[in-house]
Amino acid sequence: MHEWPLLIFTLLLQGAVGLTLFLTLNLWSGSTPRYSTRLSTERPQLPIFIVCVMAGLGLLASVFHLGYPLNAFNALRHFNSSWLSREIVFASLFLAFAGLGFLASLMKGSLWKGLMPLALLLGLIDVYCMSQIYMHTSVITWMHANTLVMFYGSVAIVGAVVASVLLPLRNSSLARGMMALVVVAVLVRLLTQIPYMSWLSGAGLSDALMFPHQPLEAFKTTAELRLWGWSLSVVGALAFACGALRSRQVWLYAGGALLLIAEVLLRFAFFSIH
């Protein structure tokens, strides 16, 4: 598999968007007076900085995927017609607004609280553009809505795992929200496999649909890898939920580690088309 830069890029950027999501929810869900006071005195420089680092490293990895990295700016020339150009533009805007949010968090005031929701919106749009790049290729295993579900699922899962380490979870509503999004993401992605596998089965028998034959063969050979990925996702989600609900960090971190391993395995299988 020669797509490690894409694996790193997609997971890091989607995780950065997810962390921004939970940082924004953190702002909106400070319902208890104690937590609201804590939030106003301890500015989230570190979480926002990690968002910038994840997005920056992800974009750097995507550049190394290109055959000629110095020509990366040529991909920006077709914004009106190219999902790749749109993805690069929105990824850059997401990083720019996150960077501005970090700088604002270093100063007095609450400007960063307005910048992070804007960064979140740009990031969510970027993930949509990212999914459309693959859904509009001729690779049969990417052309289904499963790609969209998988990518947005990674936003919730990777973002929640990183946020569980960086954000104070004294606010029980935030912990419950993280747990709920992770469980829903894993469940929805599992349920999506039913129509996805059915669609792949029909597409493989169709003479009217043009597609490379290698992805289907690679998809079959990665069945065991995907099974491990889905199994670890389920176990990790249950452990993560248990840790969030019962405030047990050991379970939370163990579940988070399993979820991250599962994401890498599933993304590896996604890009294994040769």
C-alpha positions, 0 to 999 in steps of 0.5 A: 500500500503506497498511500500512507501520506493519504492515510495520515492526511485524511485521519489527521485532518478529520481528527483536527476537525473533530477536536474543533467540534468538541472544543466548540461544544465545550464552549456551548455546553459550559452549563455548570457555574464551576465549569464556566468559571474554569473555562474562562480562566484556563484558555484552551491554547493547548487544544487549539494548538493541537488542532493546528499541528494536526491539520498542518501535519496532515496538509504536509503529508498530502503534499508528499503524496504528490509526484512533484510537491513543488507543483502543489499550487497547481491543484488550486487552479480549478476551484469551480470544477475540481473537488480536489481544488475545493478540498485544498482551499477549505483545508487551508482556510480551516488551518488559517482560522484555527491558527487565528483562533490560537493567536487570539487565545493568547490574548485577552478577550474572547475573539477565539470563541468566535473564530473556532466555530467558523473554523469548524464550519470550514473543516466540515465543508472540507471533509465533505469535499474530501469525500467527494474526491473519492466518490467521483473517481472510477474506483468502485470501492470508493464510489458509494456513500459509505465513503462519506459516512466513514470520513465523517465518522472519523471526525467524531471518533478521532476528535473525541479520542483526542478531546478526551485527553486535552479537554477537562471533562468535569462537565458531564454533558460534554462527556455524554455528548462525546460518548454518544457521538462515538457510539452513533458514529460506530453504529451508523458506519456498521449499518452502512456496511449492509447496503454498501456490501449489497451495492458492491455485489451488484456493481461487480456483476454489472457490465455497464459500470466501468471500474478497475478490477484491482480494487475489488480484488484488494477489497476481498483480500482485506476482509480480515483486516476490516473485520479486525477494524470493525471489531476493535471499533465496537469494543473500543466504543463500548470501553470509551462509553463506559469510561465517559459515563463512569468517569474512569480514565483507564477505560476512557483511554483504553477505549480511545486507543482501540478506536484509533487503532481501528481507524488506522486499520479501516483507513489502510483497508480503504486505500488498499486498492492495488 
